[in-house]
């Protein structure tokens, strides 16, 4: 059983335990969750069943994987042109290079952009823009989908 499956089973188990005990507070104390978490899990489960837990988890995993996809794309640019990014030393080819590109990718995807790693190479700049746009579109579309589902549920 995967870790994700275990987490989802624990959430569903909390709902089942509360039903068996007839007491939400006791079930939360036993399982180590807050009552607020219980009611969020319950609402999510009532709306979409166990599949709803997977949808939200899948959306988050996909978003984080976008950074994991872009990070290796930046490394060859940095290897080919050591001046492709401002404020970075020459690439070493070790785990530090991967960590640096992953860090840059996450700050780009989330548009945090701390600003001390700056793409100079035109291709690096284009790729950075693409990642930032995809990151923001992904969040906007995901939130719009969740809002739409919520509005549909309220209409029923």
N, C-alpha and C positions, 0 to 999 in steps of 0.2 A: 504494500500500500504506500502510495506516495505521501510526502509531507502535506501537500495541498489537500489530499483526500482526508488525511487525519484531522486537519484543522476544520474542514467542513463537517466531518463526522462529529467532532467535538461540539460544534455549534448546534447541529441537529440534535445531538445527545442532550444538550442543555435544555432545549425546547421539550424533549420527551421527558426528561427528569422532572421538570417543572409541572408537566401535566400529571405525572404519576404521583408526585408529592402533594400537588394541589397548592403549592406555595412557591412563588417566584423567588422570594428572598432567600429561602433555604437552598433552592437549587443553585442560585448564583453563588452563594457562599461555598457550597460543596464543589462547584466546578471552577470557581475563581474568576467569575465574570461580574461586571457591574450590572445593576438592574437596567440601566440605560442601554447597555450592549444587548441585554436580553430582549428588550422591546424592539431594538433595531433589527436583530436577527429574526424575531417573530414576524415583524412587518414584511421583511424581505422574503421570508419563507412562505408567508400567506399569499404574497403577490405572485411569486414565481417558482415556489418549491425549491428543491435542492439545486436545480439548474440555475436559479438566480445567483446563488453563491459563486458558482463556476463562471458565470458571465462577468461579474465584477472582478473576480480574481484574474480571469483571462484578459480583460481589458487592461488591467494594471501591468500584467506580465508583458503583454504586447508593447505597451508604451515604453517600458524599460528596455525591451529587446531592440527597439529602434536605435537607442544609443549604442547597444552592443553591435549592431550592424554597421553603423557609421564609423565607429572608432577604428576598425581595421582599414577602412577606406582612407582615413587621414594618414595613416602610417606610411604608405608608399609615396605619398606626396612629400612628406617630411624627409623620407629617405632620399628621394630624387633631388630635392632642392632643400638644403639645410636652412635656407633663408625663407622658406615658405610660410613660416609662422614667426612673428616677432616675439622676442623675450624667451625663446627656447634655445637651449644649447644644442649642439650637434647630436643627432640620434645615436644611441648606443646599441640598439638592437636587442636589448634585454627586457626584462619585465618592467623596468622603469619607463621604457618607451610606451609600452602597452597601457600602463597605468596613466601616463600623461595624456595619451590620446583618448582614453576612456573618460578621464576627467573633463577634457575639453569637449568631448561629445555630449556628456551629460549637461554641462553648463550651456551648451548651444541648444540642445533639444528643449530644455526647460526655459530657454532664453534668459537665464540668470546673467550670463555674460559678465563675469567679473572684470574682464577687460585687459588682463595682463598677458594673455595668450591671444594674439590677434592674427588672423589669416592675412598674409600678404600676397601670396601666389593667387593669380586669378582663378585657377581651378579650385583651390582650397576655399576661396571666398564663395564661389558658386555652390560648392558642396555644403559649406556652412549655412548659407542662405536656405538651401533646400531642406536641410535638417531642421532648422528653426521653423520654417513654414510648416513642414510635416508635423512637427511636435505640437504646434499651436492648433493646426487643423484637427489633429487627432483628438486633442482635449476638447475642442469646441464641438466636434461631431459626437463624441462620447457623452458629453454633458447634455447636448441637445437630445440625444436618444434617451437618456435617463429622464429628462424633464418630460419628454413626450410620453414615456411609459407611465410616469406619475400622473400626468394630466388625464390619460386614458383611464387609469384606475379611479381617479376622483369622479369622473363622469358616470361610472357604473354605479 
